[in-house]
Amino acid sequence: MKNYTCLALGYLLAITVSFAACQQSPPKPHATKVELSEATSKDLVQVTGSGDGLESINVTLQSKSNDPLEVTVQPGTIFEALSGGTQSMVTREERSVTLESSGSTQSLTIDAACANMHLNMPGEGDRFSIRKTPPSDDLKKLVTVPGFHSEPFRVQQFAIWTITDNPDRSGYVEIGETDFGSGPGEEEIQKIRVLFGKAGISTEKYRALR
């Protein structure tokens, strides 16, 4: 009798375990890793940007994919201003976000710098879209070279303008926390030369560094 009871209990336990297993949610699929430019070119993500001053940009990503995505915004990604009088922005850091399914959104603020020094600084009312063409090789090398992001913002911004605008030594737009800003000093120019050297960028192409 005990054997029959144990057997019955065993069957009951097996059925209970099997039923519980059926009730468990299926495992979530792994997120597909994709770079932002590729995601937009494949129509997987909709991107909007808004102004946040000289040093950053606000970005909102909305998924158009049924599958989860891990989207990476790489340094050197350029966001073009929809207004012709406003500077475009180039990202200075790498950021990643996960979008679970179609319609899900993520917003983030990304370290950036301006890429057209004679145009207006972006404000909250300015809107941006991602540029379809990649950045220049020199710009990509600069913002990804080790040590670039640890430099003061002034050095980073002047270094970027050196490539995007190619001013002469006295031709930089002034940067300052008040109305009384300044162009790069000799120490800052030397730091830019060091960064260019580390990145393998020829200084002969750029008038301020010759």
C-alpha positions as CSV (number, residue, x, y, z in Angstrom):
1,M,0.0,0.0,0.0
2,K,2.8,2.3,0.8
3,N,4.4,1.7,-2.6
4,Y,1.1,2.6,-4.3
5,T,0.8,5.8,-2.2
6,C,4.4,6.8,-3.0
7,L,3.9,6.1,-6.7
8,A,0.7,8.2,-6.7
9,L,2.5,11.0,-4.9
10,G,5.3,10.8,-7.3
11,Y,2.9,11.2,-10.3
12,L,1.2,14.1,-8.6
13,L,4.5,15.8,-7.9
14,A,5.6,15.3,-11.5
15,I,2.3,16.8,-12.8
16,T,2.6,19.7,-10.5
17,V,6.2,20.5,-11.5
18,S,5.3,20.1,-15.2
19,F,2.3,22.4,-14.8
20,A,4.4,25.0,-13.0
21,A,7.0,24.9,-15.7
22,C,4.3,25.6,-18.3
23,Q,3.1,28.6,-16.3
24,Q,6.6,30.2,-16.3
25,S,7.1,33.1,-18.7
26,P,9.4,32.3,-21.6
27,P,12.9,33.7,-21.4
28,K,13.3,37.2,-22.8
29,P,15.2,37.3,-26.1
30,H,18.7,38.8,-25.9
31,A,18.9,42.4,-27.1
32,T,20.5,42.9,-30.5
33,K,23.5,45.2,-30.3
34,V,23.5,48.0,-32.9
35,E,25.3,51.3,-33.4
36,L,22.9,54.3,-33.6
37,S,23.8,55.3,-37.2
38,E,23.2,51.7,-38.4
39,A,20.0,51.6,-36.4
40,T,18.6,54.7,-38.0
41,S,19.7,53.7,-41.5
42,K,17.9,50.3,-41.1
43,D,14.8,52.2,-39.7
44,L,15.1,50.4,-36.4
45,V,15.1,53.5,-34.3
46,Q,13.7,57.0,-34.5
47,V,16.1,59.7,-33.1
48,T,15.4,63.2,-32.0
49,G,17.8,65.7,-30.4
50,S,17.4,69.0,-28.6
51,G,19.8,71.7,-27.6
52,D,21.5,71.8,-24.2
53,G,24.2,74.4,-24.5
54,L,27.8,74.0,-25.7
55,E,28.8,70.9,-23.8
56,S,26.0,68.3,-24.3
57,I,22.9,67.3,-26.3
58,N,19.6,65.8,-25.2
59,V,18.7,62.7,-27.2
60,T,15.5,60.6,-27.3
61,L,15.5,57.2,-29.0
62,Q,12.3,55.4,-29.9
63,S,12.3,51.8,-31.0
64,K,10.6,50.7,-34.3
65,S,11.8,47.1,-33.9
66,N,9.7,44.2,-32.5
67,D,12.9,42.8,-31.0
68,P,14.8,44.3,-28.1
69,L,17.8,46.5,-29.1
70,E,21.0,47.6,-27.3
71,V,21.8,50.9,-29.1
72,T,25.2,52.4,-28.8
73,V,25.9,56.1,-29.5
74,Q,29.6,56.3,-30.4
75,P,32.0,59.3,-29.9
76,G,32.0,61.3,-33.1
77,T,28.3,60.9,-33.9
78,I,27.2,64.2,-35.4
79,F,23.7,65.7,-34.8
80,E,22.8,68.3,-37.4
81,A,20.8,71.3,-36.3
82,L,17.5,71.7,-38.1
83,S,18.1,75.5,-38.0
84,G,20.7,76.7,-40.4
85,G,22.0,79.3,-37.9
86,T,22.7,76.8,-35.1
87,Q,25.9,74.7,-34.6
88,S,25.8,71.0,-35.2
89,M,26.9,68.9,-32.3
90,V,29.5,66.0,-32.1
91,T,29.3,63.5,-29.3
92,R,32.4,63.2,-27.0
93,E,31.5,60.0,-25.2
94,E,30.1,56.5,-25.7
95,R,26.6,55.8,-24.3
96,S,24.4,52.7,-24.6
97,V,20.7,52.2,-23.9
98,T,18.3,49.2,-24.2
99,L,15.0,49.5,-26.0
100,E,12.7,46.6,-25.1
101,S,10.2,46.6,-28.0
102,S,8.6,48.7,-30.7
103,G,7.4,52.1,-29.3
104,S,9.6,52.0,-26.2
105,T,11.7,55.1,-25.6
106,Q,14.8,56.2,-23.8
107,S,16.1,59.7,-23.2
108,L,19.6,60.6,-22.2
109,T,22.0,63.6,-22.1
110,I,25.3,63.0,-23.9
111,D,28.6,64.9,-23.6
112,A,29.0,66.8,-26.9
113,A,30.7,69.8,-28.4
114,C,29.9,72.2,-31.2
115,A,31.1,71.7,-34.7
116,N,30.6,75.0,-36.4
117,M,32.2,77.7,-34.3
118,H,30.8,80.8,-36.1
119,L,27.2,79.7,-35.7
120,N,24.9,80.1,-32.7
121,M,25.2,78.0,-29.6
122,P,22.3,75.5,-29.3
123,G,19.5,76.2,-26.9
124,E,16.5,74.3,-25.6
125,G,14.4,75.3,-28.6
126,D,16.8,73.9,-31.1
127,R,16.2,70.5,-32.7
128,F,18.6,68.0,-34.2
129,S,18.7,65.0,-36.4
130,I,21.5,62.5,-36.8
131,R,23.8,63.1,-39.8
132,K,23.7,60.2,-42.2
133,T,27.3,60.7,-43.4
134,P,30.1,59.6,-41.0
135,P,32.4,62.1,-39.4
136,S,35.8,62.8,-41.0
137,D,38.6,60.3,-40.1
138,D,40.5,63.0,-38.2
139,L,37.5,63.9,-36.1
140,K,36.8,60.3,-35.3
141,K,40.4,59.7,-34.3
142,L,40.4,62.8,-32.1
143,V,37.3,62.0,-30.0
144,T,38.3,58.4,-29.5
145,V,42.0,58.8,-28.6
146,P,42.8,57.8,-25.0
147,G,42.9,60.9,-22.8
148,F,40.7,63.1,-24.9
149,H,37.7,63.0,-22.7
150,S,39.8,63.6,-19.5
151,E,41.0,67.0,-20.9
152,P,39.2,70.2,-19.8
153,F,36.2,71.0,-22.0
154,R,37.9,74.1,-23.5
155,V,40.7,71.9,-24.8
156,Q,38.3,69.4,-26.3
157,Q,36.2,72.1,-27.9
158,F,39.1,74.0,-29.4
159,A,40.6,70.7,-30.7
160,I,37.3,69.8,-32.4
161,W,37.1,73.3,-33.9
162,T,40.6,72.9,-35.2
163,I,39.4,70.1,-37.3
164,T,35.9,71.2,-38.2
165,D,36.7,74.9,-38.9
166,N,40.5,75.0,-39.3
167,P,41.0,78.5,-37.9
168,D,44.4,80.2,-37.8
169,R,46.1,80.7,-34.4
170,S,44.1,83.9,-33.6
171,G,40.9,82.9,-35.3
172,Y,39.1,80.8,-32.7
173,V,35.8,81.9,-31.2
174,E,36.3,82.7,-27.6
175,I,34.9,80.5,-24.8
176,G,34.1,81.7,-21.3
177,E,31.7,81.4,-18.5
178,T,30.9,85.1,-18.8
179,D,30.8,87.6,-21.6
180,F,34.6,87.8,-21.3
181,G,35.9,84.6,-22.8
182,S,39.1,83.8,-24.6
183,G,40.6,81.7,-27.3
184,P,43.1,78.9,-26.6
185,G,46.3,79.8,-24.7
186,E,49.7,78.4,-25.6
187,E,49.3,75.6,-23.0
188,E,46.0,74.6,-24.5
189,I,47.4,74.6,-28.0
190,Q,50.2,72.4,-26.8
191,K,47.7,69.9,-25.3
192,I,45.9,69.9,-28.7
193,R,49.2,69.1,-30.5
194,V,49.8,66.2,-28.0
195,L,46.3,64.8,-28.6
196,F,46.7,65.0,-32.4
197,G,50.1,63.3,-32.1
198,K,48.6,60.4,-30.0
199,A,45.7,60.1,-32.5
200,G,48.0,60.0,-35.5
201,I,46.6,63.2,-37.0
202,S,48.9,65.4,-39.0
203,T,49.2,68.9,-37.6
204,E,50.4,70.3,-40.9
205,K,46.9,70.2,-42.2
206,Y,45.7,72.7,-39.6
207,R,46.7,76.3,-39.6
208,A,46.7,76.9,-35.8
209,L,49.1,74.0,-35.2
210,R,51.7,74.6,-37.9
